[in-house]
Every structure is written in C-alpha cells, then in structure tokens.
Amino acid sequence: MVSFWYRGLISKALSVVAPLLLLLLDCAAASEVAVPNNFSSSNIIRSRDIISSGCNLFQGKWVVDSSYPLYESSTCPFIDPEFDCIKFGRPDKQYLKFSWKPDSCNLPRFNGVDFLKRWSGKKIMFVGDSLSLNQWQSLACMIHASVPNSKTTYVRLESLSSVTFQDYGVSLLLYRSPYLVDITREKIGRVLKLDSIQQGNAWKGMDMLIFNTWHWWTHKGNAQSWDYIQDGSTISKDMNRLMAFYKGLTTWARWVDLNIDPAKTKVFFQGISPTHYQGRDWQSASSSKNCNGEQLPLTGSTYPGGVPPEVEVVSRVINRIKKPVFLLDITTLSQLRKDAHPSAYSGDHSGVDCSHWCLPGLPDTWNQLLYAALVM
C-alpha cells in the first residue's frame, strides 16, 4: 500500500510541470474531442455554478451549525471502517458541526424523502475510486436517516455494490473504476489503455451517473495497478501522469457523447477531491505536517495553496463535451476542510489518511450540492 505521504509528494511534483503540460493540452484539444463549428462552450453545463438567479453554490464559506451532522455513524449500516472516525476513536466532534454557506444564496437542506420520491423506480450509479465510495456511502446514510424504517438491501462486492430502498424502488449503485478507462491483462502484464472504455457497457441504462477519477493516476511502485500504459499504438512503462489523466478523461468524454441520452440520464462529475499532506499548503509557517490533529476548517473562501493542476484538466475536458455534464465543483470548499479527514482514526488504513473523509462529514455536503443541482 502506498504511503499517504507519498501521494502528497507526487501531487506536488505534478504541479511543477503543470503549466507546460496545460499549454500542450490546449494544442491537442481540438483533435481529442470534436466540437461542432456552431457549438459554444456556453451551451455546456460545465459546472452550472449559476443555477438560479445568479446562485453560485460552490463559492462560499463554512459556518458553525448546531443542527449538524445530518445522521449519526452509529445508526447508519453502510459505513466502511475506513470512514467511521468516531467508532475508531476520534475524540473531537467540532468538525461535525459545520455547514456550507454559499455567498449568494441558501443551500437547500437535504430531504431524503423528497429525494426518494423524485427518483422512485430509478437507478443511480457512482463510478470511480474510493472517493466515489465515500460519496456513495454518505448518500445512503443521508437517505437512511430520513426513512430509518424503510426496507433496504445492501450488497457489497469488489466491482459492483448497491443499496436499494425497496419501498421506493430506488437503487444506489457503486461501480469501482479508479481510472474510468480499462486495464487489461495481456502477455506483457497489466496494461492501462488510455483510449479504451469497454467497462462503460455496465454504466448504460442508469437514470443518473456520478463519475470520479484522479487519485489513482498518481500511484507508483507497488500501489500502481498496471505494468504498462498504452496511448494509441504506443505502449510504454510510464508517461507523464497529468497528460495520461487528460487522455484517459478525454476517452471518458467521448463515451459520454456517444452513449448518453440527456432525456434519460443525468450526468455529474465529482470534482477533484483534495488531499492535505503538506501543512505549508494552508499556512506559510504551519506547525502541521499534515491533516493529523486539525480540528477546524480554514476561514474565508480561498485556499492558500491554490488550485491543483488536475482541476484545470477536468475543466478543459468537460468544457468540450457536447452532452450536458454537471461538474460538482467541490475542490475549493473541500480544500478548506483540512479537519475532516480520518487522519489517524481510520479503521482500515495504517498511518495518517489525509485523502478520504470521515462519515458523517464532508461528503454529505457534496451530496447536498448534488441534491441542490437536482431541485433548484
């Protein structure tokens, strides 16, 4: 297992070469995702920051709110040990008492019964890595808290898991796909194919899709789940990870344009979830080495460490998709939550986890934003 500190180091190294790579992405963009001559990026639901009357849901600050959390971890049967910080000894509770307050409007409070009625008989699938798992379990807990006596079925498997609220016919599914593109086993070993997405067949027929990828693109050594990387006809041992991410995400964008009928399926992309392994990112003279011991979010609405380069990659790719894709632009608001990680209180990870998030916790806000995008 890769050390969490090492992940932070890799991300920092990528930021050094990012400006040149982003210039290269601009040069390659036209050939990567075809855009009609009469098509304007203003037609794309890129992040739909402005949903109603100039409301930017993603610009704001964290405020103390005694009505939180939205549920108790002890009463939710769907939380994995790695996210169950209270169960595994986290002594402070103040991190649970914050809500997200947009500057220009009010974020509607999540209503689980309303959500179930709106999506009665529907299938909702999260596709991605363990951050998708984080958000999927959060949404299941939020709904369960609203209908604690509702009949549910819970299936937890390696590649495909589900929670079904039987009284409403609503299924929340999780399809594990850390890269979104395919990894195939061949004679030379495991090959990450940047232009192949055969697994996408499993995503068809959903009423809502929420995609996520990034964290695994930085993994190296024993934590890397492939031996070779294939870009077109070129097979190599490695390549620049930010460029690989761009190419893989572009393949996903093509899949969306070819396979999604917006009249039948809503598509979301979970923005880049940040890590907090470098204390200097949020405080110039910080005594913190990482998120461990952090108990309060940052004040204000900007993050001292700036926006990571992978966020720009996501933005550029989604801007060129012809079909409507809503970007849950959660990066900055999550960067402010250096206090919300499992840190030393994960039941499934050794060391300090500054990648994932406690439940209840920050992913509940991601799902409130998802709910707001559906009802506003």
Contacts in CASP RR format, 6 or more apart in sequence:
PFRMAT RR
TARGET T0000
AUTHOR 0000-0000-0000
METHOD contacts of the structure
MODEL  1
MVSFWYRGLISKALSVVAPLLLLLLDCAAASEVAVPNNFSSSNIIRSRDI
ISSGCNLFQGKWVVDSSYPLYESSTCPFIDPEFDCIKFGRPDKQYLKFSW
KPDSCNLPRFNGVDFLKRWSGKKIMFVGDSLSLNQWQSLACMIHASVPNS
KTTYVRLESLSSVTFQDYGVSLLLYRSPYLVDITREKIGRVLKLDSIQQG
NAWKGMDMLIFNTWHWWTHKGNAQSWDYIQDGSTISKDMNRLMAFYKGLT
TWARWVDLNIDPAKTKVFFQGISPTHYQGRDWQSASSSKNCNGEQLPLTG
STYPGGVPPEVEVVSRVINRIKKPVFLLDITTLSQLRKDAHPSAYSGDHS
GVDCSHWCLPGLPDTWNQLLYAALVM
1 222 0 8 1.000
1 223 0 8 1.000
1 349 0 8 1.000
1 350 0 8 1.000
2 219 0 8 1.000
2 220 0 8 1.000
2 221 0 8 1.000
2 222 0 8 1.000
2 223 0 8 1.000
3 351 0 8 1.000
4 275 0 8 1.000
4 277 0 8 1.000
4 290 0 8 1.000
4 349 0 8 1.000
4 351 0 8 1.000
4 352 0 8 1.000
4 353 0 8 1.000
4 354 0 8 1.000
4 355 0 8 1.000
5 277 0 8 1.000
5 290 0 8 1.000
5 352 0 8 1.000
6 220 0 8 1.000
7 215 0 8 1.000
7 218 0 8 1.000
7 219 0 8 1.000
7 275 0 8 1.000
7 277 0 8 1.000
7 355 0 8 1.000
8 218 0 8 1.000
8 275 0 8 1.000
8 277 0 8 1.000
8 278 0 8 1.000
9 277 0 8 1.000
10 218 0 8 1.000
10 219 0 8 1.000
10 220 0 8 1.000
10 241 0 8 1.000
11 218 0 8 1.000
11 275 0 8 1.000
11 277 0 8 1.000
11 308 0 8 1.000
12 278 0 8 1.000
14 218 0 8 1.000
14 241 0 8 1.000
14 242 0 8 1.000
14 308 0 8 1.000
14 309 0 8 1.000
14 310 0 8 1.000
15 308 0 8 1.000
15 309 0 8 1.000
17 240 0 8 1.000
17 242 0 8 1.000
18 242 0 8 1.000
18 309 0 8 1.000
18 312 0 8 1.000
21 240 0 8 1.000
21 242 0 8 1.000
21 243 0 8 1.000
21 246 0 8 1.000
21 309 0 8 1.000
22 309 0 8 1.000
22 312 0 8 1.000
22 313 0 8 1.000
22 316 0 8 1.000
24 243 0 8 1.000
25 243 0 8 1.000
25 246 0 8 1.000
25 313 0 8 1.000
25 316 0 8 1.000
26 316 0 8 1.000
29 316 0 8 1.000
29 320 0 8 1.000
32 247 0 8 1.000
32 250 0 8 1.000
32 320 0 8 1.000
33 250 0 8 1.000
33 253 0 8 1.000
33 254 0 8 1.000
33 257 0 8 1.000
33 317 0 8 1.000
33 320 0 8 1.000
33 321 0 8 1.000
35 320 0 8 1.000
35 322 0 8 1.000
36 322 0 8 1.000
39 322 0 8 1.000
41 319 0 8 1.000
41 320 0 8 1.000
44 318 0 8 1.000
44 319 0 8 1.000
44 320 0 8 1.000
44 321 0 8 1.000
44 322 0 8 1.000
44 324 0 8 1.000
44 325 0 8 1.000
45 324 0 8 1.000
45 325 0 8 1.000
45 326 0 8 1.000
46 315 0 8 1.000
46 318 0 8 1.000
46 319 0 8 1.000
46 325 0 8 1.000
46 327 0 8 1.000
47 58 0 8 1.000
47 315 0 8 1.000
47 318 0 8 1.000
47 326 0 8 1.000
47 327 0 8 1.000
47 328 0 8 1.000
47 329 0 8 1.000
48 326 0 8 1.000
48 327 0 8 1.000
48 373 0 8 1.000
49 56 0 8 1.000
49 57 0 8 1.000
49 58 0 8 1.000
49 59 0 8 1.000
49 329 0 8 1.000
50 56 0 8 1.000
51 57 0 8 1.000
51 372 0 8 1.000
51 373 0 8 1.000
51 376 0 8 1.000
52 105 0 8 1.000
52 376 0 8 1.000
53 105 0 8 1.000
54 104 0 8 1.000
54 105 0 8 1.000
55 102 0 8 1.000
55 104 0 8 1.000
55 105 0 8 1.000
55 376 0 8 1.000
56 102 0 8 1.000
56 103 0 8 1.000
56 104 0 8 1.000
56 105 0 8 1.000
57 102 0 8 1.000
57 105 0 8 1.000
57 107 0 8 1.000
57 369 0 8 1.000
57 372 0 8 1.000
57 373 0 8 1.000
58 102 0 8 1.000
58 329 0 8 1.000
58 330 0 8 1.000
58 332 0 8 1.000
58 333 0 8 1.000
58 369 0 8 1.000
59 102 0 8 1.000
59 103 0 8 1.000
59 104 0 8 1.000
59 301 0 8 1.000
59 332 0 8 1.000
60 100 0 8 1.000
60 101 0 8 1.000
60 102 0 8 1.000
60 103 0 8 1.000
60 300 0 8 1.000
60 301 0 8 1.000
60 333 0 8 1.000
61 101 0 8 1.000
61 103 0 8 1.000
61 299 0 8 1.000
61 300 0 8 1.000
61 301 0 8 1.000
61 336 0 8 1.000
62 98 0 8 1.000
62 99 0 8 1.000
62 100 0 8 1.000
62 101 0 8 1.000
62 297 0 8 1.000
62 298 0 8 1.000
62 299 0 8 1.000
62 333 0 8 1.000
62 336 0 8 1.000
62 337 0 8 1.000
63 98 0 8 1.000
63 99 0 8 1.000
63 101 0 8 1.000
64 97 0 8 1.000
64 98 0 8 1.000
65 97 0 8 1.000
65 98 0 8 1.000
65 99 0 8 1.000
66 97 0 8 1.000
67 99 0 8 1.000
68 96 0 8 1.000
68 97 0 8 1.000
68 98 0 8 1.000
68 99 0 8 1.000
68 360 0 8 1.000
69 96 0 8 1.000
69 97 0 8 1.000
69 360 0 8 1.000
69 361 0 8 1.000
69 364 0 8 1.000
70 110 0 8 1.000
70 141 0 8 1.000
70 142 0 8 1.000
70 145 0 8 1.000
70 360 0 8 1.000
70 364 0 8 1.000
71 141 0 8 1.000
71 142 0 8 1.000
71 144 0 8 1.000
71 145 0 8 1.000
71 360 0 8 1.000
72 360 0 8 1.000
73 79 0 8 1.000
73 84 0 8 1.000
73 85 0 8 1.000
73 86 0 8 1.000
73 87 0 8 1.000
73 141 0 8 1.000
73 359 0 8 1.000
73 360 0 8 1.000
74 86 0 8 1.000
74 87 0 8 1.000
75 144 0 8 1.000
75 145 0 8 1.000
75 148 0 8 1.000
76 137 0 8 1.000
76 140 0 8 1.000
76 141 0 8 1.000
76 144 0 8 1.000
76 145 0 8 1.000
76 359 0 8 1.000
77 144 0 8 1.000
77 152 0 8 1.000
77 154 0 8 1.000
78 137 0 8 1.000
78 140 0 8 1.000
78 141 0 8 1.000
78 144 0 8 1.000
78 154 0 8 1.000
78 163 0 8 1.000
79 137 0 8 1.000
79 141 0 8 1.000
79 359 0 8 1.000
80 133 0 8 1.000
80 137 0 8 1.000
80 348 0 8 1.000
81 87 0 8 1.000
81 88 0 8 1.000
81 346 0 8 1.000
81 347 0 8 1.000
81 348 0 8 1.000
82 130 0 8 1.000
82 342 0 8 1.000
82 346 0 8 1.000
82 347 0 8 1.000
82 348 0 8 1.000
82 349 0 8 1.000
82 353 0 8 1.000
82 356 0 8 1.000
83 134 0 8 1.000
83 137 0 8 1.000
83 342 0 8 1.000
83 346 0 8 1.000
83 356 0 8 1.000
83 357 0 8 1.000
83 358 0 8 1.000
83 359 0 8 1.000
84 347 0 8 1.000
84 358 0 8 1.000
84 359 0 8 1.000
85 342 0 8 1.000
85 343 0 8 1.000
85 345 0 8 1.000
85 346 0 8 1.000
85 358 0 8 1.000
85 359 0 8 1.000
86 93 0 8 1.000
86 358 0 8 1.000
87 347 0 8 1.000
88 342 0 8 1.000
88 345 0 8 1.000
88 346 0 8 1.000
88 347 0 8 1.000
89 345 0 8 1.000
90 342 0 8 1.000
90 343 0 8 1.000
90 345 0 8 1.000
90 358 0 8 1.000
92 295 0 8 1.000
94 295 0 8 1.000
94 296 0 8 1.000
94 339 0 8 1.000
95 295 0 8 1.000
95 296 0 8 1.000
95 297 0 8 1.000
95 337 0 8 1.000
95 339 0 8 1.000
95 340 0 8 1.000
95 358 0 8 1.000
95 361 0 8 1.000
96 360 0 8 1.000
96 361 0 8 1.000
98 297 0 8 1.000
98 337 0 8 1.000
99 107 0 8 1.000
99 365 0 8 1.000
100 107 0 8 1.000
100 333 0 8 1.000
100 365 0 8 1.000
100 368 0 8 1.000
100 369 0 8 1.000
101 107 0 8 1.000
103 301 0 8 1.000
107 368 0 8 1.000
107 369 0 8 1.000
107 372 0 8 1.000
108 368 0 8 1.000
108 371 0 8 1.000
108 372 0 8 1.000
108 375 0 8 1.000
108 376 0 8 1.000
109 368 0 8 1.000
110 142 0 8 1.000
110 364 0 8 1.000
110 367 0 8 1.000
110 368 0 8 1.000
110 371 0 8 1.000
111 146 0 8 1.000
111 371 0 8 1.000
112 142 0 8 1.000
112 143 0 8 1.000
112 145 0 8 1.000
112 146 0 8 1.000
112 147 0 8 1.000
113 146 0 8 1.000
113 147 0 8 1.000
114 375 0 8 1.000
115 143 0 8 1.000
115 146 0 8 1.000
115 371 0 8 1.000
115 374 0 8 1.000
116 143 0 8 1.000
116 146 0 8 1.000
116 147 0 8 1.000
116 165 0 8 1.000
116 168 0 8 1.000
116 170 0 8 1.000
117 168 0 8 1.000
118 374 0 8 1.000
118 375 0 8 1.000
119 168 0 8 1.000
119 170 0 8 1.000
119 207 0 8 1.000
119 208 0 8 1.000
120 168 0 8 1.000
120 169 0 8 1.000
120 170 0 8 1.000
121 168 0 8 1.000
121 169 0 8 1.000
121 170 0 8 1.000
121 171 0 8 1.000
122 169 0 8 1.000
122 170 0 8 1.000
122 171 0 8 1.000
122 207 0 8 1.000
122 208 0 8 1.000
123 171 0 8 1.000
123 173 0 8 1.000
123 205 0 8 1.000
123 206 0 8 1.000
123 207 0 8 1.000
123 208 0 8 1.000
124 170 0 8 1.000
124 171 0 8 1.000
124 172 0 8 1.000
124 173 0 8 1.000
124 206 0 8 1.000
124 207 0 8 1.000
124 208 0 8 1.000
124 209 0 8 1.000
124 210 0 8 1.000
125 172 0 8 1.000
125 173 0 8 1.000
125 174 0 8 1.000
125 175 0 8 1.000
125 203 0 8 1.000
125 206 0 8 1.000
125 208 0 8 1.000
125 209 0 8 1.000
125 210 0 8 1.000
126 132 0 8 1.000
126 133 0 8 1.000
126 135 0 8 1.000
126 136 0 8 1.000
126 172 0 8 1.000
126 173 0 8 1.000
126 174 0 8 1.000
126 175 0 8 1.000
126 210 0 8 1.000
126 212 0 8 1.000
127 174 0 8 1.000
127 175 0 8 1.000
127 177 0 8 1.000
127 180 0 8 1.000
127 203 0 8 1.000
127 209 0 8 1.000
127 210 0 8 1.000
127 211 0 8 1.000
127 212 0 8 1.000
128 175 0 8 1.000
128 176 0 8 1.000
128 177 0 8 1.000
128 178 0 8 1.000
128 180 0 8 1.000
128 211 0 8 1.000
128 212 0 8 1.000
128 213 0 8 1.000
129 176 0 8 1.000
129 177 0 8 1.000
129 178 0 8 1.000
129 212 0 8 1.000
129 213 0 8 1.000
129 214 0 8 1.000
129 215 0 8 1.000
129 216 0 8 1.000
130 215 0 8 1.000
130 355 0 8 1.000
130 356 0 8 1.000
131 212 0 8 1.000
131 215 0 8 1.000
131 270 0 8 1.000
131 273 0 8 1.000
131 355 0 8 1.000
131 356 0 8 1.000
132 174 0 8 1.000
132 176 0 8 1.000
132 210 0 8 1.000
132 211 0 8 1.000
132 212 0 8 1.000
132 270 0 8 1.000
133 174 0 8 1.000
133 176 0 8 1.000
134 273 0 8 1.000
134 356 0 8 1.000
134 357 0 8 1.000
134 359 0 8 1.000
134 363 0 8 1.000
135 210 0 8 1.000
135 212 0 8 1.000
135 270 0 8 1.000
135 363 0 8 1.000
135 366 0 8 1.000
135 367 0 8 1.000
136 161 0 8 1.000
136 163 0 8 1.000
136 172 0 8 1.000
136 174 0 8 1.000
137 359 0 8 1.000
137 363 0 8 1.000
138 359 0 8 1.000
138 360 0 8 1.000
138 361 0 8 1.000
138 363 0 8 1.000
138 364 0 8 1.000
138 366 0 8 1.000
138 367 0 8 1.000
139 172 0 8 1.000
139 367 0 8 1.000
139 370 0 8 1.000
140 163 0 8 1.000
140 172 0 8 1.000
141 359 0 8 1.000
141 360 0 8 1.000
141 364 0 8 1.000
142 364 0 8 1.000
142 367 0 8 1.000
143 165 0 8 1.000
143 170 0 8 1.000
143 172 0 8 1.000
144 150 0 8 1.000
144 152 0 8 1.000
147 165 0 8 1.000
147 167 0 8 1.000
147 168 0 8 1.000
150 165 0 8 1.000
150 166 0 8 1.000
150 167 0 8 1.000
150 168 0 8 1.000
151 165 0 8 1.000
151 166 0 8 1.000
151 167 0 8 1.000
152 163 0 8 1.000
152 164 0 8 1.000
152 165 0 8 1.000
152 166 0 8 1.000
153 162 0 8 1.000
153 163 0 8 1.000
153 164 0 8 1.000
153 166 0 8 1.000
154 162 0 8 1.000
154 163 0 8 1.000
155 161 0 8 1.000
155 162 0 8 1.000
155 163 0 8 1.000
158 176 0 8 1.000
159 175 0 8 1.000
159 176 0 8 1.000
160 173 0 8 1.000
160 174 0 8 1.000
160 175 0 8 1.000
160 176 0 8 1.000
160 202 0 8 1.000
161 173 0 8 1.000
161 174 0 8 1.000
161 176 0 8 1.000
162 171 0 8 1.000
162 172 0 8 1.000
162 173 0 8 1.000
162 174 0 8 1.000
163 171 0 8 1.000
163 172 0 8 1.000
164 170 0 8 1.000
164 171 0 8 1.000
164 172 0 8 1.000
165 171 0 8 1.000
173 206 0 8 1.000
175 199 0 8 1.000
175 202 0 8 1.000
175 203 0 8 1.000
177 199 0 8 1.000
177 213 0 8 1.000
178 213 0 8 1.000
178 215 0 8 1.000
178 216 0 8 1.000
178 225 0 8 1.000
179 192 0 8 1.000
179 213 0 8 1.000
179 216 0 8 1.000
179 217 0 8 1.000
179 248 0 8 1.000
180 197 0 8 1.000
180 211 0 8 1.000
180 213 0 8 1.000
180 248 0 8 1.000
180 249 0 8 1.000
180 251 0 8 1.000
180 252 0 8 1.000
181 192 0 8 1.000
181 193 0 8 1.000
181 194 0 8 1.000
181 195 0 8 1.000
181 196 0 8 1.000
181 197 0 8 1.000
181 248 0 8 1.000
181 251 0 8 1.000
181 252 0 8 1.000
182 192 0 8 1.000
182 193 0 8 1.000
182 196 0 8 1.000
182 197 0 8 1.000
182 198 0 8 1.000
182 199 0 8 1.000
183 190 0 8 1.000
183 191 0 8 1.000
183 192 0 8 1.000
183 193 0 8 1.000
183 225 0 8 1.000
183 226 0 8 1.000
184 190 0 8 1.000
184 191 0 8 1.000
184 193 0 8 1.000
184 196 0 8 1.000
185 191 0 8 1.000
188 227 0 8 1.000
188 228 0 8 1.000
188 235 0 8 1.000
189 227 0 8 1.000
189 228 0 8 1.000
190 225 0 8 1.000
190 226 0 8 1.000
190 227 0 8 1.000
190 228 0 8 1.000
191 226 0 8 1.000
191 227 0 8 1.000
191 228 0 8 1.000
191 229 0 8 1.000
191 230 0 8 1.000
191 235 0 8 1.000
192 225 0 8 1.000
192 226 0 8 1.000
192 228 0 8 1.000
192 229 0 8 1.000
192 230 0 8 1.000
192 244 0 8 1.000
193 230 0 8 1.000
194 229 0 8 1.000
194 230 0 8 1.000
194 231 0 8 1.000
194 232 0 8 1.000
194 244 0 8 1.000
194 247 0 8 1.000
194 248 0 8 1.000
194 251 0 8 1.000
195 230 0 8 1.000
195 231 0 8 1.000
195 232 0 8 1.000
195 247 0 8 1.000
195 248 0 8 1.000
195 251 0 8 1.000
196 251 0 8 1.000
197 251 0 8 1.000
197 252 0 8 1.000
197 255 0 8 1.000
200 255 0 8 1.000
200 259 0 8 1.000
203 209 0 8 1.000
203 259 0 8 1.000
204 259 0 8 1.000
205 264 0 8 1.000
205 265 0 8 1.000
206 265 0 8 1.000
207 264 0 8 1.000
207 265 0 8 1.000
207 266 0 8 1.000
208 265 0 8 1.000
208 266 0 8 1.000
208 267 0 8 1.000
208 268 0 8 1.000
209 260 0 8 1.000
209 265 0 8 1.000
209 266 0 8 1.000
209 267 0 8 1.000
209 268 0 8 1.000
210 268 0 8 1.000
210 269 0 8 1.000
210 270 0 8 1.000
210 328 0 8 1.000
210 370 0 8 1.000
211 252 0 8 1.000
211 267 0 8 1.000
211 268 0 8 1.000
211 269 0 8 1.000
211 270 0 8 1.000
212 269 0 8 1.000
212 270 0 8 1.000
212 271 0 8 1.000
212 273 0 8 1.000
213 245 0 8 1.000
213 249 0 8 1.000
213 252 0 8 1.000
214 245 0 8 1.000
214 272 0 8 1.000
214 273 0 8 1.000
214 310 0 8 1.000
214 314 0 8 1.000
215 273 0 8 1.000
215 355 0 8 1.000
216 225 0 8 1.000
217 241 0 8 1.000
217 242 0 8 1.000
217 244 0 8 1.000
217 245 0 8 1.000
217 310 0 8 1.000
218 241 0 8 1.000
219 225 0 8 1.000
227 237 0 8 1.000
228 235 0 8 1.000
228 236 0 8 1.000
228 237 0 8 1.000
229 235 0 8 1.000
229 236 0 8 1.000
229 237 0 8 1.000
229 238 0 8 1.000
229 239 0 8 1.000
229 244 0 8 1.000
231 239 0 8 1.000
231 244 0 8 1.000
231 247 0 8 1.000
242 309 0 8 1.000
242 310 0 8 1.000
242 313 0 8 1.000
245 310 0 8 1.000
245 313 0 8 1.000
246 313 0 8 1.000
246 316 0 8 1.000
246 317 0 8 1.000
249 313 0 8 1.000
249 314 0 8 1.000
249 317 0 8 1.000
250 317 0 8 1.000
252 317 0 8 1.000
253 317 0 8 1.000
253 318 0 8 1.000
253 320 0 8 1.000
253 321 0 8 1.000
256 267 0 8 1.000
256 321 0 8 1.000
256 323 0 8 1.000
256 325 0 8 1.000
257 321 0 8 1.000
257 322 0 8 1.000
257 323 0 8 1.000
260 267 0 8 1.000
260 323 0 8 1.000
262 323 0 8 1.000
262 324 0 8 1.000
266 324 0 8 1.000
266 326 0 8 1.000
266 374 0 8 1.000
267 323 0 8 1.000
267 324 0 8 1.000
267 325 0 8 1.000
267 326 0 8 1.000
268 325 0 8 1.000
268 326 0 8 1.000
268 327 0 8 1.000
268 328 0 8 1.000
268 370 0 8 1.000
268 373 0 8 1.000
269 314 0 8 1.000
269 318 0 8 1.000
269 325 0 8 1.000
269 326 0 8 1.000
269 327 0 8 1.000
269 328 0 8 1.000
270 328 0 8 1.000
270 330 0 8 1.000
270 366 0 8 1.000
271 311 0 8 1.000
271 314 0 8 1.000
271 327 0 8 1.000
271 328 0 8 1.000
271 329 0 8 1.000
271 330 0 8 1.000
271 331 0 8 1.000
272 308 0 8 1.000
272 310 0 8 1.000
272 311 0 8 1.000
272 314 0 8 1.000
272 330 0 8 1.000
272 331 0 8 1.000
273 330 0 8 1.000
273 331 0 8 1.000
273 334 0 8 1.000
273 355 0 8 1.000
273 357 0 8 1.000
274 308 0 8 1.000
274 331 0 8 1.000
274 334 0 8 1.000
274 335 0 8 1.000
275 354 0 8 1.000
275 355 0 8 1.000
276 282 0 8 1.000
276 290 0 8 1.000
276 291 0 8 1.000
276 294 0 8 1.000
276 335 0 8 1.000
276 338 0 8 1.000
276 341 0 8 1.000
276 354 0 8 1.000
277 290 0 8 1.000
277 291 0 8 1.000
277 354 0 8 1.000
278 290 0 8 1.000
279 286 0 8 1.000
279 288 0 8 1.000
279 289 0 8 1.000
279 290 0 8 1.000
279 338 0 8 1.000
280 286 0 8 1.000
281 303 0 8 1.000
281 304 0 8 1.000
281 305 0 8 1.000
281 306 0 8 1.000
282 288 0 8 1.000
282 298 0 8 1.000
282 303 0 8 1.000
282 304 0 8 1.000
282 305 0 8 1.000
282 335 0 8 1.000
282 338 0 8 1.000
283 304 0 8 1.000
284 304 0 8 1.000
288 294 0 8 1.000
288 338 0 8 1.000
290 343 0 8 1.000
290 352 0 8 1.000
290 354 0 8 1.000
291 338 0 8 1.000
291 339 0 8 1.000
291 341 0 8 1.000
291 343 0 8 1.000
291 352 0 8 1.000
291 354 0 8 1.000
292 343 0 8 1.000
292 344 0 8 1.000
292 352 0 8 1.000
292 354 0 8 1.000
293 339 0 8 1.000
293 343 0 8 1.000
293 344 0 8 1.000
294 338 0 8 1.000
294 339 0 8 1.000
294 341 0 8 1.000
294 343 0 8 1.000
295 339 0 8 1.000
296 339 0 8 1.000
297 336 0 8 1.000
297 337 0 8 1.000
297 338 0 8 1.000
297 339 0 8 1.000
297 340 0 8 1.000
298 304 0 8 1.000
298 335 0 8 1.000
298 336 0 8 1.000
298 337 0 8 1.000
298 338 0 8 1.000
300 336 0 8 1.000
301 332 0 8 1.000
301 336 0 8 1.000
302 332 0 8 1.000
303 332 0 8 1.000
303 335 0 8 1.000
303 336 0 8 1.000
305 335 0 8 1.000
306 335 0 8 1.000
307 331 0 8 1.000
307 332 0 8 1.000
308 331 0 8 1.000
311 331 0 8 1.000
314 327 0 8 1.000
315 327 0 8 1.000
318 325 0 8 1.000
318 327 0 8 1.000
326 373 0 8 1.000
328 366 0 8 1.000
328 369 0 8 1.000
328 370 0 8 1.000
328 373 0 8 1.000
330 365 0 8 1.000
330 366 0 8 1.000
330 369 0 8 1.000
333 365 0 8 1.000
334 340 0 8 1.000
334 362 0 8 1.000
334 366 0 8 1.000
337 357 0 8 1.000
337 362 0 8 1.000
340 357 0 8 1.000
340 358 0 8 1.000
340 361 0 8 1.000
340 362 0 8 1.000
341 353 0 8 1.000
341 354 0 8 1.000
341 355 0 8 1.000
341 356 0 8 1.000
341 357 0 8 1.000
341 358 0 8 1.000
342 349 0 8 1.000
342 353 0 8 1.000
342 356 0 8 1.000
342 357 0 8 1.000
342 358 0 8 1.000
343 352 0 8 1.000
343 353 0 8 1.000
343 354 0 8 1.000
344 351 0 8 1.000
344 352 0 8 1.000
345 358 0 8 1.000
346 353 0 8 1.000
346 356 0 8 1.000
349 356 0 8 1.000
357 363 0 8 1.000
END
